[in-house]
Amino acid sequence: MEYTGYLDFWFTDRPIVERVEPMVKLGLRRLDVWYWRQQPMAELAAECRRLGAVLNSAFDDEMGNLVDPGDNELTLRAWAESLEMATRHGVEHLFIFSNQVDLVDGKPWTRRLSSNYTPAQQYANVLRQTERILKLVEQTSIKVWVEALNEFHIKGGILVHNHELAADWVQRFNHPRLRLVFDCYHQQRDSGNLIWGLEQYAGLYDAFHMADVPTRQEPGTGEINYANLRRKLGELGYNGFVGLEFYPSTTEAEVLERVKKIFPV
């Protein structure tokens, strides 16, 4: 297993490019970033190269609604742009979500659909568009990560909001470039059943994301028993990425040491 560090969450008192060096000094050399269109990706990539780090993942905040047939050309064009960006800057993974999430008055809401579609019609469109997107992905070395987003704090309705449906999405394609992310924060907010999910979907996920509930801070600050989850992953033989996708409650160095005790890799 290997930790990956989220630039959007750590060392937020400085510009994002200046966060790379302190992350690397802590031993985190795989770095994740959220909205790539809003970030200085060329500068981030250059700083990672200088320090021997890797841009592990990103996602597009203008990818459109994958569930919406009215957005089909938008989503395909956005994915072509994301793949070109990732190839150019060495980003190894891109996230895919069923719905576009926008900030409205500072709060996350899913974007309205172009018309009225049933959940079955929405999911059918997700699958059709994923097939088209994977044809573009196959022309690159990028891997795509499916993630379910919770409906507790993202309002407006997200089609793929639990790991059951996210896993079905991945299983239907059985494609080596389409994998599941097991995000504990989203899963606990939406459905719980963390250990059951780890067992049920073992082999589908190669990224495991940590943040405690309810504050989205490090393990040990909330209700999730990360020590038990670590033992279960060991039993399952998991050897993938462990994303530190949380806000540190104290200094980054102190928090990382606490994480290593609760969740050693």
Secondary structure in CASP SS format (residue, H / E / C, confidence):
PFRMAT SS
TARGET T0000
AUTHOR 0000-0000-0000
METHOD secondary structure of the structure
MODEL  1
M C 1.00
E E 1.00
Y E 1.00
T E 1.00
G E 1.00
Y E 1.00
L C 1.00
D C 1.00
F C 1.00
W C 1.00
F C 1.00
T C 1.00
D C 1.00
R C 1.00
P C 1.00
I H 1.00
V H 1.00
E H 1.00
R H 1.00
V H 1.00
E H 1.00
P H 1.00
M H 1.00
V H 1.00
K H 1.00
L C 1.00
G C 1.00
L C 1.00
R C 1.00
R E 1.00
L E 1.00
D E 1.00
V E 1.00
W E 1.00
Y E 1.00
W H 1.00
R H 1.00
Q H 1.00
Q C 1.00
P C 1.00
M H 1.00
A H 1.00
E H 1.00
L H 1.00
A H 1.00
A H 1.00
E H 1.00
C H 1.00
R H 1.00
R H 1.00
L H 1.00
G C 1.00
A C 1.00
V E 1.00
L E 1.00
N E 1.00
S E 1.00
A E 1.00
F E 1.00
D C 1.00
D C 1.00
E C 1.00
M C 1.00
G C 1.00
N C 1.00
L C 1.00
V C 1.00
D C 1.00
P H 1.00
G H 1.00
D H 1.00
N H 1.00
E H 1.00
L H 1.00
T H 1.00
L H 1.00
R H 1.00
A H 1.00
W H 1.00
A H 1.00
E H 1.00
S H 1.00
L H 1.00
E H 1.00
M H 1.00
A H 1.00
T H 1.00
R H 1.00
H H 1.00
G C 1.00
V C 1.00
E C 1.00
H E 1.00
L E 1.00
F E 1.00
I E 1.00
F C 1.00
S C 1.00
N C 1.00
Q C 1.00
V E 1.00
D E 1.00
L E 1.00
V E 1.00
D C 1.00
G C 1.00
K E 1.00
P E 1.00
W E 1.00
T E 1.00
R C 1.00
R C 1.00
L C 1.00
S C 1.00
S C 1.00
N C 1.00
Y C 1.00
T C 1.00
P H 1.00
A H 1.00
Q H 1.00
Q H 1.00
Y H 1.00
A H 1.00
N H 1.00
V H 1.00
L H 1.00
R H 1.00
Q H 1.00
T H 1.00
E H 1.00
R H 1.00
I H 1.00
L H 1.00
K H 1.00
L H 1.00
V H 1.00
E C 1.00
Q C 1.00
T C 1.00
S C 1.00
I C 1.00
K E 1.00
V E 1.00
W E 1.00
V E 1.00
E C 1.00
A C 1.00
L C 1.00
N C 1.00
E C 1.00
F C 1.00
H C 1.00
I C 1.00
K E 1.00
G C 1.00
G C 1.00
I C 1.00
L C 1.00
V C 1.00
H C 1.00
N C 1.00
H H 1.00
E H 1.00
L H 1.00
A H 1.00
A H 1.00
D H 1.00
W H 1.00
V H 1.00
Q H 1.00
R H 1.00
F H 1.00
N C 1.00
H C 1.00
P C 1.00
R C 1.00
L E 1.00
R E 1.00
L E 1.00
V E 1.00
F E 1.00
D E 1.00
C H 1.00
Y H 1.00
H H 1.00
Q H 1.00
Q H 1.00
R H 1.00
D H 1.00
S C 1.00
G C 1.00
N C 1.00
L H 1.00
I H 1.00
W H 1.00
G H 1.00
L H 1.00
E H 1.00
Q H 1.00
Y C 1.00
A C 1.00
G C 1.00
L C 1.00
Y E 1.00
D E 1.00
A E 1.00
F E 1.00
H E 1.00
M E 1.00
A C 1.00
D C 1.00
V C 1.00
P C 1.00
T C 1.00
R C 1.00
Q E 1.00
E C 1.00
P C 1.00
G C 1.00
T C 1.00
G C 1.00
E C 1.00
I C 1.00
N C 1.00
Y H 1.00
A H 1.00
N H 1.00
L H 1.00
R H 1.00
R H 1.00
K H 1.00
L H 1.00
G H 1.00
E H 1.00
L H 1.00
G C 1.00
Y C 1.00
N C 1.00
G C 1.00
F E 1.00
V E 1.00
G E 1.00
L E 1.00
E C 1.00
F C 1.00
Y E 1.00
P C 1.00
S C 1.00
T C 1.00
T C 1.00
E H 1.00
A H 1.00
E H 1.00
V H 1.00
L H 1.00
E H 1.00
R H 1.00
V H 1.00
K H 1.00
K H 1.00
I H 1.00
F C 1.00
P C 1.00
V C 1.00
END
